[in-house]
Amino acid sequence: MQGLARGLARDFGARDITVNVVQPGPTNTDMNPHDGPLVQAMHDEMALKRHGTAEDVAHLVAYLVGPHASGITGAMHTIDGGFGA
């Protein structure tokens, strides 16, 4: 994904189009509820001991498509509560 994002960022940059990848971690959804059977194992590996929300991810995406992030392109953005920290 990172290589694809970087390549597309270079291809579309001349048109002022940004390309980024958003990588959510444990997020409270029907398929991965914050009170599911694997929650303790996931939270043990996270800096923030909680699932994220769909709104958390949406806020990041809204920022990336907005005017304040116009210089951010070809990047990976992980929003996982420190799961990979």
Backbone hydrogen bonds, N-H to C=O, Kabsch-Sander energy under -0.5 kcal/mol:
donor,donor_aa,acceptor,acceptor_aa,energy
5,A,1,M,-2.9
6,R,2,Q,-2.5
7,G,3,G,-2.5
8,L,4,L,-2.8
9,A,5,A,-2.4
10,R,6,R,-2.0
11,D,7,G,-2.4
12,F,8,L,-2.8
13,G,9,A,-1.4
14,A,10,R,-0.5
15,R,12,F,-1.4
16,D,13,G,-2.2
17,I,12,F,-1.8
21,V,75,A,-2.6
23,Q,21,V,-0.5
23,Q,77,H,-3.3
25,G,79,I,-2.0
28,N,52,G,-3.0
29,T,27,T,-0.8
29,T,32,N,-0.9
36,G,33,P,-1.8
39,V,36,G,-1.3
42,M,38,L,-2.1
43,H,39,V,-2.9
44,D,40,Q,-2.1
45,E,41,A,-0.7
45,E,42,M,-1.1
46,M,43,H,-1.2
47,A,81,G,-0.5
48,L,81,G,-3.1
49,K,47,A,-0.6
50,R,48,L,-2.2
52,G,26,P,-2.9
57,V,53,T,-1.6
58,A,54,A,-2.6
59,H,55,E,-2.5
60,L,56,D,-1.6
61,V,57,V,-2.4
62,A,58,A,-2.8
63,Y,59,H,-2.1
64,L,60,L,-2.4
65,V,61,V,-1.9
66,G,62,A,-0.6
66,G,63,Y,-1.1
69,A,66,G,-1.2
70,S,67,P,-1.2
72,I,69,A,-2.0
73,T,71,G,-0.7
74,G,19,V,-3.7
75,A,19,V,-0.6
77,H,21,V,-2.8
78,T,76,M,-0.5
79,I,23,Q,-2.0
79,I,77,H,-0.5
83,F,80,D,-1.1
85,A,82,G,-1.2
